[in-house]
């Protein structure tokens, strides 16, 4: 997983810890909305809007684009693009979609590309 042009974090356990650490800073998730998604070859793209309040009381609205690379039906690379100047914190992880939003709404999903991914 990689945030913008930051150093990638490798490994499922390390990424899961980053997600949990970040989610523990959030007091309330007011909304998470999938704006759109697309797939091309082994890549899937999704655009998201979030509205959340941190435990320190700061509320923020965030827009991000997620890019995932798939191989054999699994995500092998994930990168998130968002404007760090707009948000009160430098997020350690914005994979809120997979753990935090998905558990709360049941509506979050990662968009997998078509059958071409199975051939990689």
N, C-alpha and C positions, 0 to 999 in steps of 0.2 A: 504494500500500500504506500502511496506517495501523496503528499499534500503539495499542490502547486509545484514549485521547483525545488522543494526540500528534499532531504535525503530519504530514500525509500526505507520503509520498515519491512523486514523480511521475516517470514514464518507466521503460521497461524496463531500460535500462542502469544507471540509478541504483539501481533495486531489486535488480537482479542483483548489483551491487557490495555492497550491504548484506547480502545473503544470504551471499555468499562471505566477506565480512569476519567475519560472525558464525560461520559454519561453521568458519572457521580458528581459532576459539577453543575448539572442541570436540575433545577428545582421543579420546573413544569414545562412540558412540551404542549404548546397551545395548538399548533397546526404543523402538518407536514404534507406537502402537496407535490405530486409528480406532475410536472408541466408537460413533459413529452419524452419520448424515447425512440431510439432507432438502432438498427443493427446493420453492420456492413462487414462481410467476411467474418473474421474472428473477433471483431470488436463490437461492443454494445455501448450506447451512450444514453444517459438519462439526465434530465434537468430537473432540479428540485428547488422548492422554496420551504424554508423552515421558519417558525416563529416560536421562540423559547425564552424562558427566564432562567438565568443562572441563580444559584443559591445565594449569591450576594445581592440579589434583587435587580440586577441589570437585565432588561429585556432586549432581545435583538431579533431582527429578521435577517435571514441568510439566504442567498441564492448560490447554488453550486451546480456544476456539471460533473458527472462521474463518467469515467471511461474505464471499461473493463475489457480485458483480453481473455478469451475463453479457449481452452484446449480440452478435448475429450469430455465436454460437459461440465468443466470446472473453471472457476475464475483463477487465472495464473498471475494476473497483474491488475492492479486497480489504482487509478489516479484521480484525485479530486481537484477541481479548479474553482477557486473563489477569490474574492478580493479581500486581502487581509486588512486593508485600510478601513473597511466598513464595519468590522466586528470588534467587540470589546476585548477579545482574547485571541491569541494565536492558538487555534485548535490543535490539540495533539492528534485528534482523529475526528474526521467527519463521517465515519461509517455508521452514524446514527441510524441510517436507513436499515441496515441489516440487523442490528441488535435492539436499539431503543424504539424506533418508530414501528418496526415490524411487530414487536411484542405488544405495543399499545394499540395499534390500529388494525393489525392483520392485513393491511392494504399495501404495505411496502413490498417491492419485489425488485430483483435484479433482472434485467432484460437480457436473455441469452440470444446470441445470434442463431440463425437458422442452421440447417443440417451441415453446412460447410464446416462448422466447428468440430464436428465429429471426425473429420478427415485430417485434422492437424496433428 
